[in-house]
Amino acid sequence: MHLNNIWYVVVALFWVGFFVLEGFDFGVGMLHSFVGRNDTERRIAVNSIGPVWDGNEVWLIVGGAAIFAAFPSWYATMFSTFYLALVVVLVALIVRGVSFEFHRKIEDPRWRSTWRWSLTIGSLLIPLLLGTALGDLLHGLPIDGAHNYTGSFFGLLVPFGLYTGVTLTALSLFLGAAYLTLKTEGDLHRRVARLSGRLGWVAAVVTFGWLTWSHVGLSVGFVPSPIDALALVAVVGAAWLAEAGSEGWAFAAAATAIGSVVGSIFFDLFPRVMVSSTNPAYNLTVSNSASPSYTLKVMTVVAVVFFPVVLAYQGWSLYVFRKRLTGPPAGSGAGGGPSTGGPQASSDPRAPDLATLGSATVAAGAGGEPPVEG
């Protein structure tokens, strides 16, 4: 296999990893305003992703950087084509990140509501817009012989692309709900568990529609690929497992489903990287958009050395923060004793978020005593 083909697979893996890991972050961000009936429950939901959300976003940066280095022509055409949409994505990423830190800085209902909805809307826009862009790659856009986009901004809003964005958003919602069932207890857990099953079946219907459209509407072929079959089986299985109360397996199946959908896009796209609706001769491919062989060799060495390190670190982070989060015991004040279910989410507005508790929280997540807040 040529290095340009290998790096196409690597780029696809980066995007799959991004949507699997950041997908549940987006889902929790979208859901926390609705599943939490008070500020404490909403804070528990947000704190469940507090230690990992920023690390998960690295996969998006690495995915873009890999395209820039391995396929500069693809990078130039794609990023110039989606320039305005990517600006909106960037703003949503910034506002979403700021909302984690600013939400509890001021004890004012309007201030907190502003940042709460900023997190919700930002978490919605990112998978919707990025999913639309990935769908556009497969559907095709007006690209000329110089590999320049010749359409308008609204020309990017093709129905298949928009439906791809809706599909990945629905899967992110389901994945976020499945994740929250693993991280919560009590009334919040029961509420999220019921919602998880319902969202699972919605995601299954939407995914089935997307798979049908991608094969029939885009003339990919009537016979589904193994990745397509895996996506459908995984999302249906995840919905069934969520209703049956198998929370861990439901989350794993939901992660497999969203990863398979993203993987299916790259599988069906190969050996193209961007489809020209103007003329098939103008398609960008892994051959005509790749970097020189020497560049790809250097990148391969770097990836072989550092990629396992990144995987090990992220796995360790998720393991450390594996505990469920609970609120303060019933009847206790802001300084009540720590919960036995895991790190405590205090109702005291002066208390720091779990994402910023540092080594004390790490120790609690690893099985030590929860930190005493006050």
N, C-alpha and C positions, 0 to 999 in steps of 0.2 A: 504494500500500500504506500502511495506517495505521501510525503509529509503534508502537502496541502489538504489531502483527504483526512489525514489524522487530525489536523488542526481544525478542520470543519467539525469533526466529532467532538473535539475538546470544547469548541465554542458552544456547540449544542448542549454539552454536559454542564457548562457554566450557566446557561439559561435555564436548564432543567433544575439545577441546584438552587438557583435564585427563586424560582417560583415555588419549589417545595419548601424551602426554609423561610423565605419571606412571605410565602402564601399564607401561612397561619398567622403571621404578624399582621398582615393586611386584614385577615378575617377577624381577628380580635379587635383591631382598631375600628373596623366597621360596626362590630356588634356591641362594643362596650357601652355605648350610649343607650342601647335598647335592652340589654339583658340585665344591666345593673339598675336596681330600683332606688338606690341611694348612692351617695358619694363614696361610701366605703366599698360597696360592691363594685362600682365602676373602677375604683382604684385597685382593687384586687385583680380585676381583669387586665388592666394596663400593666400592673406590676408583674403579671405572669410572663410578659414578654420583655419586661424592662432590662434584664441582663443580657438579652440575646439579639434584640432587634437591630442594633447598629452593626453587629458583626455579620448578620445575615445580608445586610445591604451591600457588603463588600462583593458579593457574588455578581451584582449588577455592574459594579465598577470594573471588576476583572473581566466580565463578559464583554463589555465595551472596549476595554483595553486590548483584549485578545483579538477582536475584530480589527482594531486599528493597526496592530502589529503584524498579524498574519494575513489579513486581507484588506490592505489600504484602499483599494478601489471600492470595495464593498462599503467600507466605513465612510468614505467620502460621499458616495451616492446616497446611502441610507440616512446618514446624519443630516445632510443638507435637505433631503426630501422631508424628513420628519422634524425639521428644525423647530417650528413653532410648537408642535406637540411635545417635543422633548423639553422645551423651555417650561411648559406647563407641568410636566413630570418633575423637573428639577425644583420648581417652586413648591409643588406638593410634597416632595421629599424634605425640603427645608422646613416648611411649615409643620409637617408631621413630626420631624425631629425636635423642633423647638417646643411643640406642644407637650412633649414628654416632660420637659424641664420646667416650663413656665406655668403649667396648669395650677400648681399649688403654691406659687410664689406669693400670691395676694389672696386674702380671704374675702373674696367678693363674688357673689353669685354670677354676675354678668361676666367677670373676668374668667371664671372657671368654665362657664358655659361656652364662651368664645373659643377657648382652647380645646374644650372637649369636642365641639363640633368641627374644629379645624382638624383634629386627629381623625375623626370619622370620615369627613369628606376627602381629606388627603389620602386615607387608606383606600377609599373607593376609586379615586381618579387614577392612581398609579397602575393597578392591574388592568383597569379598563382601557387606558391609553396604550400601555405597552402591549396588551393583548391585541388591540386593534392594529398596532404596527406590525406585529408578527403575522396576523391574518392577511394584511396587505402584501407582505412579502410573498405569500403563497398564491394569493389571488392574482397579483399582477398590477402594475402601475404604468402610466405612460412615461417611458424612458427612451430617450433617443440614442443614436449611434455613438454619441460622446458620453453616454452613461449619465446624462443629466435628466432630472425630473422635469417634465414639461407641463404638468398639470397645476392646479391651484390647491390651496389648503383644503377646501371642501371636497376636492377630488380624492383626498385620502380617506374620506368617510364612506368607503364602499360597504355595502350591506354585509358581505362575508367578513370583512375586517371587524366591523362593529359587533357582529355576532360572536366572533372569536374573543373579543374583549369581554363581552357579557358572559361567555362560557368560563373564561379564566376567573372572572370576578365571582361567579356563582360557586366555582370550585374553591376559591379562596375563602368565601364565607363558610362553606361546609367544613373546610380544613380548620379554620379558626374555631368554629364551634366544637369540633372534635378535640382540638387542643385544649380548650377551656374545660372540657369534661375531665381531662387528666390533671388539671391544675386547681380545681376548686372543690369546695365541700358545701354541705348544707343546702339551703334553699336555692342559692345561686347555681349550685351544681345540678340540682334536679331540674331547674328551669332550662339550663343550657343543654342538658341531656335530652329533654323533650324536643327542643328546637333543633338539635343536631340531626335527629332522625328525619324531621320534616325537610330541612335544608338538603339532606342527602338525596332524597327522592327528587327534589327540584333540580339539583345538580345532575342527577342521572338522566332526567328527561332532556335537559339542556345539552348535555354532553352527547347523548344519542342524536339529537338534532344536528349538532355540529359535525359529528362523524359522518352522518348521512349527507349533509351538504358538501363536505369536503370531497366526498367520493363521487356523488352524482352531479352536483352543481359545478364542480371544477374539473370534471372528466378525469379524475385521478384513476378511476377504475371501480368496478362494483365489488371486487374482492377486497376485503379489509386486510391491512397489513397486520403482522403480529402485535405491533405496538398499538394499533387501533383496537384490536380485540382485547388487549390487556387493559386499555383505558376504560372500555365499557364494562368489562368484568369487574375491574377494581372499584369503579364508582357505584355500581349496583351492589356489590358485596359490602362496600363501606356503608351504604345506606341501611342495608339489612342488619349489619353488625351494630350500627349505632342504635337502631331500634331495639335490638336484642340486649343492649347494655354491655357489649364487649368493647369497651372504650379504647383500649390499647390497640387492638386489631383494627378497629374502625379508623383510628387516626392513621395507622400504617397504610391501610387500603386507600384512604382519601389522598394521602401523600403520593402513593403510587399512581392514582388516577390523574392528578394534576401534572405530575411529572411525565406521564405517558402522553397526555394531550400536547404538551410542549414538545416532547420528543417526536410525536407524530408530525408536527409541522416541519421540523427539520428533516425528518425522514422523507416526507413527500416532496420537499423542496430540492433535495440533492439530485443531481450535481449543481443545480442552480443555487444562487444565493439571493438574487432578486430577479423577479420575472417581469419582463417588459410586455405590456399589453399592446404596445405599438407594433413591435415586430419581434418574433422569437429570436432573430439573429442578434438583437440588442441585449439579450439576457446577460446578466452577470453570473459567472460560474466560479467554481472553486479553482479552475485553471486560469481564467483570464483576469482574476482579481487578486491572486495570491502574491505574497512577498517572494523575493529571491530565495533560493534553496538555503543559502548560508544563514539568512535571518531565521528561517524556520528551524534550522538545526540548533542555533543558539537558544531559541525559545523553548525547544524541546528539552534541552538540558536543564534549563531553569525550572520548567514545569515538573520534570521528574524529581527534582530536589525539593521544591517548595510545596507542591500540591499535596503530598501526603502529610506535611506538617500542618497545613491549613485544615485538612480534614480531621486530623487528630485533635487539634485545638478546639474546633467547633464541637466535636463529639464530647470532649472533656467538659466544655462549657455547659452543654445540655445535660450532661450527667450530674454535674455539680448542682445545678438548679432544677433538679428533678422533683423536688418536694411539692406537695399541694400547698396553696396559700389559703388562709382563713382570716376572718375578721377577729376583733377582740372578743373575749368571752362575753356572753349575755350578762348584762347588769354591771359590767365593769366600765370604768371611765377611761379617759385617754391614757392613764398610766396603769391600766389593768395588766394582770399577769400574762405572759406569753402563751399562745395557743400551742397545743401539742401536735397539731396537724401540720406544722411547718412554719416558715417565717411569717410574722404577724403583720397584718395591714392595719395600722392604728387609725382611729378616726380623728386624731389630733392633727389639725392643719399644719402645726409646726414640725411634725415628724417628717423625716426625709423619706423619699420614695425608696423602695427596695433596690431600684436600679443604681442608686448612688450610695448605698450603705457600705460598699467596699468589702474589705476582707472579713468583716464581721458577718455579712450576709453570706459570703462564700462558705464560711464555716457552718452557718446554719443550714445552708442547702446541702452540705455534704453529710449532714446527720448530727452536727453538734447542737449546742443550745442556741435557740433563737436569740437575736440581739435584743437587749432591753432598750426600749425607746422612751424618751422623756425629755 
